[in-house]
């Protein structure tokens, strides 16, 4: 199931990992419209992250370094380094993300992505 983040669903997220209790890692597929990304500024958390660009181009900034990933490229880094990513191209891009989110971060993300109930 896909979940939209941000106005007009410019970043769509699909959780690939299952509902294992207290998972060590999680995997996500992310579809990013042109000009959009992980949000304002950078973020960091304890752990590691692996990004795999599936389609299009993903620009990743880690600290003061910038990396441009094309389809098939991957990047593995310590998530404690301030980082951000975005689609600098003019076509949608997709990436797969594997990481070991801290418990609080994971819980907040799951709440944000929980399907809304219609009342």
C-alpha positions as CSV (number, residue, x, y, z in Angstrom):
1,X,0.0,0.0,0.0
2,X,1.3,3.5,-0.9
3,X,1.1,6.4,1.4
4,X,1.5,10.1,0.4
5,X,3.7,12.5,2.3
6,X,3.5,16.2,1.8
7,X,1.2,18.5,-0.1
8,X,-0.3,16.9,-3.3
9,X,1.4,13.6,-2.5
10,X,4.7,14.6,-4.2
11,X,6.6,11.9,-2.3
12,X,4.9,8.5,-2.1
13,X,6.1,5.8,0.3
14,X,5.5,2.0,0.2
15,X,6.7,-0.1,3.2
16,X,8.4,-3.3,1.9
17,X,9.3,-4.8,5.2
18,X,6.8,-6.8,7.3
19,X,5.4,-6.3,10.8
20,X,8.2,-8.0,12.8
21,X,8.2,-7.0,16.4
22,X,11.0,-4.5,17.1
23,X,12.6,-4.8,13.7
24,X,16.3,-4.3,13.3
25,X,15.9,-3.0,9.7
26,X,13.1,-1.7,7.6
27,X,12.8,-1.3,3.8
28,X,10.8,1.3,1.9
29,X,10.2,2.1,-1.8
30,X,9.9,5.9,-2.4
31,X,8.5,7.6,-5.5
32,X,9.6,11.2,-5.7
33,X,8.2,13.7,-8.1
34,X,10.6,16.2,-9.8
35,X,11.9,18.9,-7.4
36,X,10.8,17.1,-4.2
37,X,12.6,15.1,-1.6
38,X,13.0,14.4,2.1
39,X,11.9,17.9,3.2
40,X,13.5,21.1,4.4
41,X,17.0,20.9,5.9
42,X,18.7,17.7,6.8
43,X,18.1,15.0,9.4
44,X,20.1,12.4,11.2
45,X,19.6,9.5,13.6
46,X,21.7,6.7,15.0
47,X,22.1,3.8,12.7
48,X,22.9,3.1,9.0
49,X,21.1,3.7,5.8
50,X,21.3,2.2,2.3
51,X,19.7,4.0,-0.7
52,X,19.3,2.3,-4.0
53,X,18.1,4.4,-6.9
54,X,15.7,2.4,-9.0
55,X,14.6,5.0,-11.6
56,X,15.5,8.6,-12.5
57,X,18.0,10.6,-10.5
58,X,18.3,11.1,-6.7
59,X,20.6,13.7,-5.3
60,X,21.8,12.9,-1.8
61,X,23.6,15.4,0.5
62,X,25.6,13.8,3.4
63,X,27.3,16.4,5.5
64,X,29.1,18.7,3.0
65,X,29.3,16.0,0.2
66,X,26.7,15.7,-2.6
67,X,26.2,12.4,-4.5
68,X,24.1,11.9,-7.6
69,X,22.5,8.5,-7.9
70,X,21.3,7.1,-11.2
71,X,19.2,3.9,-11.7
72,X,21.2,1.0,-10.3
73,X,23.5,3.1,-8.1
74,X,23.5,2.6,-4.3
75,X,24.9,4.5,-1.3
76,X,25.5,3.1,2.2
77,X,26.3,5.6,5.0
78,X,26.0,6.3,8.7
79,X,22.7,7.9,9.3
80,X,24.2,9.9,12.2
81,X,25.6,12.2,9.5
82,X,23.2,15.0,8.6
83,X,21.6,14.0,5.3
84,X,18.9,14.8,2.8
85,X,17.8,13.7,-0.6
86,X,15.7,15.0,-3.5
87,X,14.8,14.5,-7.1
88,X,16.7,17.2,-9.2
89,X,15.4,15.8,-12.5
90,X,12.3,16.5,-14.6
91,X,10.8,13.0,-14.4
92,X,9.7,11.0,-11.3
93,X,12.4,9.1,-9.5
94,X,12.2,6.1,-7.3
95,X,14.5,4.7,-4.6
96,X,14.6,1.8,-2.2
97,X,15.6,2.7,1.4
98,X,16.9,0.2,4.0
99,X,17.7,1.4,7.4
100,X,17.6,0.7,11.1
101,X,15.4,3.6,12.4
102,X,15.5,4.3,16.1
103,X,12.3,3.2,17.9
104,X,10.9,6.7,18.4
105,X,11.6,7.7,14.7
106,X,10.1,4.5,13.5
107,X,6.9,4.9,15.6
108,X,6.4,8.5,14.4
109,X,6.8,7.5,10.8
110,X,4.4,4.6,11.2
111,X,1.8,6.9,12.8
112,X,2.2,9.4,9.9
113,X,1.7,6.7,7.3
114,X,-1.2,4.9,9.0
115,X,-4.2,4.9,6.8
116,X,-6.8,7.5,7.9
117,X,-10.2,6.3,9.0
118,X,-13.2,8.0,7.4
119,X,-15.6,9.1,10.1
